[in-house]
Amino acid sequence: MKIKRCFDFIVALLALILVSIFLLITAIVVRFKLGSPVIFKQKRPGLHGKPFYVYKFRTMTEERDEKGELLPDHIRLTNVGKFIRKLSLDELPQLFNVLKGDISLVGPRPLLMEYLPLYTRQQARRHDVKPGITGWAQVNGRNAISWEDKFKLDVWYVDNRSFWLDIKILFLTVLKVFKSEGINQDGQSTMTKFKGSNPKKVSNND
């Protein structure tokens, strides 16, 4: 665990130095194309479901309907936002989350707080480790696979995690970014919301 934390901190720090120009350019583009705030901050579940705030560059507008509700993702996601997501530039601010110790470089992706009561007992095991910027599910389909398959891959990582597996995932992540694979589900501008594997668990608030 200490080795993983040291590795995360050193790599995240070096990465921030190397990509600092991309951080600056992306921040400027987001500010002038999408407005403020430049950074999107949202509460997500971390290790054992403990909440923390994840940082990402904004890729959507704040357009709302007459009731004050946010418009659907596919309307608010701009061409600039799509380009930022394609290159995974929106994920770069999460390197600060790694430095803080909220997340790791590799682990199950931190999802929404509202999903916690929808998980099966097996799916909830994804929170037995720290979430990560990238993970086993991201290099095996990312958003192009079903939620159930994604959770199976997350739990597989929990059971088989090792330093060398993390290195492999980081290497595969770089390849995925260059190929721009699995960014969206088929027919969707973003990943559809998880409503629970068991229909009886679906919340009426969705």
C-alpha positions as a Python dict, from the first residue, in 0.01 Angstrom:
ca = {
    (1, 'M'): (0, 0, 0),
    (2, 'K'): (282, 241, 91),
    (3, 'I'): (462, 157, -236),
    (4, 'K'): (147, 230, -436),
    (5, 'R'): (94, 562, -255),
    (6, 'C'): (456, 670, -311),
    (7, 'F'): (435, 568, -677),
    (8, 'D'): (108, 757, -720),
    (9, 'F'): (246, 1074, -561),
    (10, 'I'): (573, 1079, -756),
    (11, 'V'): (413, 997, -1093),
    (12, 'A'): (127, 1246, -1041),
    (13, 'L'): (373, 1521, -948),
    (14, 'L'): (593, 1452, -1250),
    (15, 'A'): (287, 1428, -1474),
    (16, 'L'): (157, 1766, -1355),
    (17, 'I'): (492, 1921, -1442),
    (18, 'L'): (501, 1757, -1786),
    (19, 'V'): (140, 1843, -1878),
    (20, 'S'): (133, 2189, -1718),
    (21, 'I'): (116, 2356, -2061),
    (22, 'F'): (-183, 2141, -2157),
    (23, 'L'): (-351, 2228, -1826),
    (24, 'L'): (-303, 2596, -1898),
    (25, 'I'): (-422, 2578, -2258),
    (26, 'T'): (-726, 2367, -2168),
    (27, 'A'): (-817, 2604, -1885),
    (28, 'I'): (-801, 2903, -2121),
    (29, 'V'): (-1013, 2728, -2386),
    (30, 'V'): (-1275, 2622, -2130),
    (31, 'R'): (-1288, 2974, -1983),
    (32, 'F'): (-1352, 3142, -2318),
    (33, 'K'): (-1572, 2874, -2477),
    (34, 'L'): (-1772, 2747, -2179),
    (35, 'G'): (-1727, 3019, -1918),
    (36, 'S'): (-1667, 2989, -1545),
    (37, 'P'): (-1603, 2792, -1340),
    (38, 'V'): (-1329, 2625, -1541),
    (39, 'I'): (-1305, 2330, -1303),
    (40, 'F'): (-1603, 2101, -1250),
    (41, 'K'): (-1615, 1983, -889),
    (42, 'Q'): (-1848, 1702, -776),
    (43, 'K'): (-1881, 1482, -469),
    (44, 'R'): (-1794, 1120, -543),
    (45, 'P'): (-1753, 807, -327),
    (46, 'G'): (-1396, 707, -250),
    (47, 'L'): (-1244, 426, -46),
    (48, 'H'): (-1523, 242, 143),
    (49, 'G'): (-1770, 491, -4),
    (50, 'K'): (-1628, 789, 187),
    (51, 'P'): (-1713, 1103, -14),
    (52, 'F'): (-1459, 1341, -161),
    (53, 'Y'): (-1464, 1607, -432),
    (54, 'V'): (-1330, 1507, -773),
    (55, 'Y'): (-1187, 1772, -1007),
    (56, 'K'): (-1233, 1779, -1385),
    (57, 'F'): (-1231, 2039, -1659),
    (58, 'R'): (-1581, 2141, -1760),
    (59, 'T'): (-1701, 1999, -2091),
    (60, 'M'): (-2068, 2103, -2072),
    (61, 'T'): (-2260, 2429, -2058),
    (62, 'E'): (-2496, 2519, -1773),
    (63, 'E'): (-2802, 2553, -1998),
    (64, 'R'): (-3132, 2495, -1817),
    (65, 'D'): (-3499, 2467, -1909),
    (66, 'E'): (-3780, 2696, -1795),
    (67, 'K'): (-3804, 2501, -1467),
    (68, 'G'): (-3439, 2559, -1390),
    (69, 'E'): (-3345, 2197, -1459),
    (70, 'L'): (-3023, 2122, -1647),
    (71, 'L'): (-3081, 2024, -2010),
    (72, 'P'): (-2983, 1669, -2123),
    (73, 'D'): (-2611, 1594, -2155),
    (74, 'H'): (-2619, 1564, -2535),
    (75, 'I'): (-2746, 1923, -2560),
    (76, 'R'): (-2501, 2071, -2311),
    (77, 'L'): (-2198, 1883, -2443),
    (78, 'T'): (-2033, 2119, -2693),
    (79, 'N'): (-1792, 2037, -2976),
    (80, 'V'): (-1514, 2181, -2761),
    (81, 'G'): (-1623, 1955, -2478),
    (82, 'K'): (-1626, 1651, -2707),
    (83, 'F'): (-1272, 1731, -2822),
    (84, 'I'): (-1150, 1772, -2463),
    (85, 'R'): (-1306, 1438, -2371),
    (86, 'K'): (-1166, 1267, -2679),
    (87, 'L'): (-814, 1353, -2565),
    (88, 'S'): (-903, 1289, -2197),
    (89, 'L'): (-785, 1640, -2113),
    (90, 'D'): (-1083, 1679, -1881),
    (91, 'E'): (-928, 1416, -1652),
    (92, 'L'): (-598, 1601, -1595),
    (93, 'P'): (-711, 1797, -1284),
    (94, 'Q'): (-763, 1464, -1109),
    (95, 'L'): (-386, 1448, -1075),
    (96, 'F'): (-438, 1694, -787),
    (97, 'N'): (-680, 1441, -633),
    (98, 'V'): (-400, 1184, -654),
    (99, 'L'): (-157, 1419, -478),
    (100, 'K'): (-413, 1474, -202),
    (101, 'G'): (-460, 1100, -163),
    (102, 'D'): (-829, 1101, -254),
    (103, 'I'): (-773, 863, -543),
    (104, 'S'): (-500, 654, -700),
    (105, 'L'): (-365, 658, -1053),
    (106, 'V'): (-524, 315, -1105),
    (107, 'G'): (-848, 186, -955),
    (108, 'P'): (-1222, 167, -1024),
    (109, 'R'): (-1348, 501, -1156),
    (110, 'P'): (-1526, 715, -893),
    (111, 'L'): (-1892, 728, -995),
    (112, 'L'): (-2194, 914, -854),
    (113, 'M'): (-2297, 914, -489),
    (114, 'E'): (-2652, 829, -593),
    (115, 'Y'): (-2535, 490, -725),
    (116, 'L'): (-2425, 360, -383),
    (117, 'P'): (-2764, 216, -276),
    (118, 'L'): (-2813, 60, -621),
    (119, 'Y'): (-2511, -172, -613),
    (120, 'T'): (-2538, -542, -542),
    (121, 'R'): (-2315, -665, -261),
    (122, 'Q'): (-2064, -791, -518),
    (123, 'Q'): (-2065, -466, -717),
    (124, 'A'): (-2012, -264, -399),
    (125, 'R'): (-1675, -438, -355),
    (126, 'R'): (-1535, -192, -609),
    (127, 'H'): (-1510, 46, -312),
    (128, 'D'): (-1275, -188, -122),
    (129, 'V'): (-988, 0, -286),
    (130, 'K'): (-928, 364, -370),
    (131, 'P'): (-1085, 480, -696),
    (132, 'G'): (-852, 577, -979),
    (133, 'I'): (-811, 806, -1278),
    (134, 'T'): (-801, 494, -1493),
    (135, 'G'): (-875, 130, -1428),
    (136, 'W'): (-916, -222, -1562),
    (137, 'A'): (-1265, -140, -1693),
    (138, 'Q'): (-1134, 168, -1876),
    (139, 'V'): (-877, -31, -2073),
    (140, 'N'): (-1131, -305, -2149),
    (141, 'G'): (-1409, -102, -2302),
    (142, 'R'): (-1440, 220, -2102),
    (143, 'N'): (-1791, 364, -2162),
    (144, 'A'): (-1867, 131, -2455),
    (145, 'I'): (-1947, -167, -2230),
    (146, 'S'): (-2248, -228, -2005),
    (147, 'W'): (-2256, -124, -1641),
    (148, 'E'): (-2265, -489, -1531),
    (149, 'D'): (-1955, -575, -1734),
    (150, 'K'): (-1779, -266, -1605),
    (151, 'F'): (-1848, -360, -1242),
    (152, 'K'): (-1729, -718, -1302),
    (153, 'L'): (-1401, -579, -1434),
    (154, 'D'): (-1374, -343, -1134),
    (155, 'V'): (-1420, -631, -888),
    (156, 'W'): (-1172, -844, -1086),
    (157, 'Y'): (-918, -565, -1034),
    (158, 'V'): (-990, -557, -660),
    (159, 'D'): (-917, -931, -639),
    (160, 'N'): (-611, -930, -864),
    (161, 'R'): (-450, -590, -808),
    (162, 'S'): (-73, -566, -806),
    (163, 'F'): (196, -312, -885),
    (164, 'W'): (269, -471, -1223),
    (165, 'L'): (-100, -483, -1314),
    (166, 'D'): (-116, -108, -1244),
    (167, 'I'): (182, -50, -1475),
    (168, 'K'): (9, -253, -1747),
    (169, 'I'): (-315, -54, -1705),
    (170, 'L'): (-131, 279, -1725),
    (171, 'F'): (44, 167, -2044),
    (172, 'L'): (-284, 47, -2199),
    (173, 'T'): (-453, 372, -2095),
    (174, 'V'): (-203, 576, -2298),
    (175, 'L'): (-278, 358, -2602),
    (176, 'K'): (-655, 399, -2549),
    (177, 'V'): (-624, 777, -2530),
    (178, 'F'): (-430, 792, -2856),
    (179, 'K'): (-687, 566, -3025),
    (180, 'S'): (-984, 750, -2864),
    (181, 'E'): (-1158, 420, -2799),
    (182, 'G'): (-1467, 363, -2584),
    (183, 'I'): (-1537, 727, -2499),
    (184, 'N'): (-1915, 693, -2534),
    (185, 'Q'): (-2178, 423, -2538),
    (186, 'D'): (-2329, 347, -2877),
    (187, 'G'): (-2589, 609, -2960),
    (188, 'Q'): (-2506, 817, -2651),
    (189, 'S'): (-2307, 1138, -2608),
    (190, 'T'): (-2209, 1019, -2260),
    (191, 'M'): (-2254, 707, -2047),
    (192, 'T'): (-2619, 638, -1958),
    (193, 'K'): (-2711, 650, -1589),
    (194, 'F'): (-2685, 333, -1382),
    (195, 'K'): (-3030, 233, -1255),
    (196, 'G'): (-2933, -82, -1070),
    (197, 'S'): (-2880, -439, -1187),
    (198, 'N'): (-3196, -539, -1002),
    (199, 'P'): (-3500, -349, -1140),
    (200, 'K'): (-3654, -348, -791),
    (201, 'K'): (-3367, -129, -675),
    (202, 'V'): (-3427, 152, -926),
    (203, 'S'): (-3482, 484, -753),
    (204, 'N'): (-3785, 693, -844),
    (205, 'N'): (-3567, 1002, -831),
    (206, 'D'): (-3385, 917, -1157),
}
